[in-house]
Amino acid sequence: MLREGLTILLYMFAFATGCMTLVLSVVFHIRESYEWTKYFIIFHASLLLVMVFQVLKVFVEVFLGDTVALVTGIVIQSLLAANVSFLIAFIPYFTTWIIAQPWRDPFRVLFIILATAYMALSVLDMIFVSTWAFQSSMMLLFVATLFFCVAVIIRNLKTITQADVRTVSKAIIILSFVMTPLLAVGIVYPHLRYLSYPIYFMAFSVIILVYLFIYFRRMPHAVVRELTYERVVRFHITEREYSVITLIKDGLTNKEIAAKLDISVNTVNNHVANIFAKTKVRSRIDLLNVLNDA
């Protein structure tokens, strides 16, 4: 009973951290409307549900017998497989946003294939009732994706000009290496993974919280002035680019801007790239900060 109690306590800490991250992420999404935030919110909410199921599983195993526990376990394993598969594709996407260097299609396709492979291994693992080979292979896929992205961040750390983004990047690197022994244990002893799930979740939540706390901390000090064309002329911004900037300020995505201005998405992408080049920034947050100080 002591082990079950400690397990529940660990998951409750993970759940509390995850709830805080989810609430702040929703507020951030409402303010900034980045494409990646809605996917993160969906992923995070579903993973919070898995945390609840894991706690329920402990109660089921103790009080409701093996049959109910087996059915509950299948549901939990299916949800975990779907979420980790999404994470294998999401972490690289999030990494490209951090370093402001979108990867080409071969990389995108690679991680989609890896996510699909993880899901397939999970199905086989359920069919053959948790074999060591399948579970170890699943862990290796996740670890390989994680540390490939960490290596990309390390390689680009010096080129990240925004201090806040560098702070988040360093947090990702530190937490990833702190997690390394736990990841190794999960590969060698897959049956102990249930203890590592909440730790993974809390570590990832802390990474996001670091960025969100920094973002919201500087909000009260930001003085937002009316954005006029006269204020952006010194950047050699055209009138069409100014129209794009005003819609970016309103939180519209490139697709929504294209529909608003009745132009193609590719044209909007070109305008945004030119605006970034003229203002010497690499993200929408940097752009709005520069224009606010203009």
N, C-alpha and C positions, 0 to 999 in steps of 0.2 A: 504493500500500500504506500510505503514511503516513496518508491520509485514513481508510482502513478501520480502521487501528490506533487513531486518535483517537476514531473512532465507537464502537468496542468499549469503549474506556476510559471514555467518557462514559456508556454504557449500564451498565457494571459499577458505576460510582458510583451511578447511579440505582437499580440493583438492590439494592445494599447499604443505601442509605437506606430503600428500600421494605421490605426485610426487617425492619429495626429497627422501623419503624412498624407493620408487621403483627404482630410479636410483642407489642409493647406494647399494641396495640389489642385483641388476643385477651385479654390479662390484664385490661385495662380492662373489656372486655365481661363477663368472668367475675365481676368484682367489682360492676359496676353494672347490667348487663343492660338497657341502653337499647335501644329498638327500632331506632334508626338504626345502632347499632354493628354489628349482624349484616350489614346491607346494605353498610356500608363495608368490612367484612372480605371479603365476597364480591367486591366490586368491586376491592379492592386486590390480592387474591390473583390474580384474573384478569389485572389489569394487570401484575403481576409476571411472569406467564406471557408476556405480550406483549413485555416487555423481553427475556426469554430468546429468543423467536422472532426479535426484531430482530437480536440478536447472531448467531443461527444464520443469518439471511438473508445477512449479510455473508460468512460462511464459504461458504455455498452459492453465492453469486454469484461468488466467487473460484475455488472448487475443483470445483463440480459442474455447471456449465453452465447455459444459459438456461432450458431446459424445467423442470428441478427448481426453479430460482429463481422461475419464474412461478407454479408451484403453491404454493410456500411463501409467496410474496407475497400470493396470494389469501387464504390462511388467515390471515395476519397482518392484512391489511386488514379481513377480516370480524370478527376479534376486536377490533380497534381500534374499528371502527364500533359494535359492541355496547357496548363499555366507555364510549366517549364519549357515546353515546346515554343510557346509564345515568347518567353524570356530569351531563348537562344536566338530568336530573330530580333528581339527588341533591344538587347544590350548593344549589339553592333550599331543599330540605328541611333540609339542614344549617344553612343561614342562619337559618331560622325557629327552629331549636333554639337557636342562639347568642343570638338577640335575644329568645327566649321569647315570640314573638308568632306563633302559627300562622296561616297565610294561609287565606283562604276558598277554596271549591271552584273558582271561576273561575281563580285563579292556578295551582292544582294541575293543572287541565285544560290550561291554556296551556302549561306546561312539558312535560307529557306529549305534547302535539301537537308542540312543538318537537323533542323527543327522537325522535318518530316521523318527523318531517320530515328530521332528520339521518340516520337510518337509511335512509330512502328515497333521499336524495341519495347516500349511500355505495354503495347497490346500483347506482344509475344510473352512478356514477363507475366502478365495476368493469365494467359492461356496455360503456360507451363508452371504456374505457381511459384513465382519468385526464384528464378535460377541465378546463381552467382554471376555467370557470364553476361546475362542480359543487364542486370543491375549495375555491374561494374562498367559495362560499355556505355550505359546511360550517363553515369557519373563522369566518365571520361569525356563524353561529348560536351557536357555542361562546362567542365573545368577547362577544356581546350578553348571553347568559345570565350569564357571569362578572361583567361590569361592572354589570349590573342588580342582582345580589346585593351587589356591593361598595357600590353606591349606597345600598342598603337598610341595610347595616351602618353606613355613615358617618352616615346620617340618624338612626340609633338608638343611636349610640355613647355619647352622654351619658346615655342612660337605662339603660344596662347597669350595674347596681350592683356586680356581682361583679368584683373586680379581675382574677382569672384569665381570665375571659371577655373582659374588655376587652383584655387582653394578646394573646389569640388573635385578636381582631377586628382589632387594629392590625397584627398580623403578616399577616393576610389582605389588608388594604388595601395595606400596603407591598409585599408580594410581587406582588400583582396589578399595581400600577403599574410595578414593576421589569420585569415580564414584557411590558409594553405594546409596546416596540419589537420584541421577538421575535414577538409576535402579529401585528404589522403586517407583518413580513417574511413570515410564514406565509401571510397573505392575498394579498400581492402576488406572492410566489414560492412557490406551493404545493409545488413539488418539493423545497423545503428543509425541509419539515415534519418529515422523519425526524430531523433534528438537534434540533428543538424538543421532540419527544415526551419524551425523558428529562429535559429541563429543566423542562417542565411537571410531570412526575411528581415530580421532586425538590422543586420548590417546594411542591406540594400536600402532600407527605410532611412537609416541614419545618413547615408550618402545623399539622398534626396532632401532630407531635412536640413542638412548643412547648407545646401544651395538656397532652399526656401527661406530659412532664417536670415541669411545674408540679404536676400532679395527684399524681404519685408522690413528688415532693419533699416535699410536705406530709404524706404518709401517716405517716411515723415520729413526727411531732409531734402527730398526732391521738390523743387519749385517748378511746376508745370505752367509754362506760358503759352499763349495762343501761337499756333504755328502759322506763320504767314509766308507768302512767296518771297518777300523782301529778306526774310531771315535766312533763306537757303540759297539766295542768288550767289553768294560768295563761293559756294561749292560748284558753281556752273551747272546747276540743276535746271533742266528744261521744264516747261509748263506741264507737259505730259508726265514727266517723272515726279513733279510736285503733286499731281493728282494721285499718283500711285502712293506717294509718301503719306498723304492725308488719309488714305484708306488703310494703309499699314498702321497708322496711329489709331485708327478706329478698331483695330484688331481683326481685320479681314484677312483670310488666307489668299494665296495667289490665285486660286481657282475662283474665289468669290470676287476678287478684284477684277479678274478677266470678265466675269459676267456683268459686273457693275459698269465697266468701261466699254463693254461690247468689243473686246479684243481677245486674241487667243491667249492661252496660258503660257505658251512659249514666249510670246511678246512681253507678257508681264514678267516672266523669269529674266528676260534680257534687260528690262527696265530695272528690276531689282538688283541685278548684277552690276549694272552701270552705276546705280545709286551707291551701292556698297563700295565700288571702286573710287568714286569721286569723294566720298566722305571717309574713305579708308577705314571701314568697319567690316565685320564679318558676321554680324547677327542683327536681328531686328532690335533687340534690347540696346546694343551699342549704338545703332543708328538713332534711336529716339533719345538716348542720353546725349549724343553729340549735338543733335538738333535743338534739344532743350537748352543746351549751354551756348548755342549760337547767338 
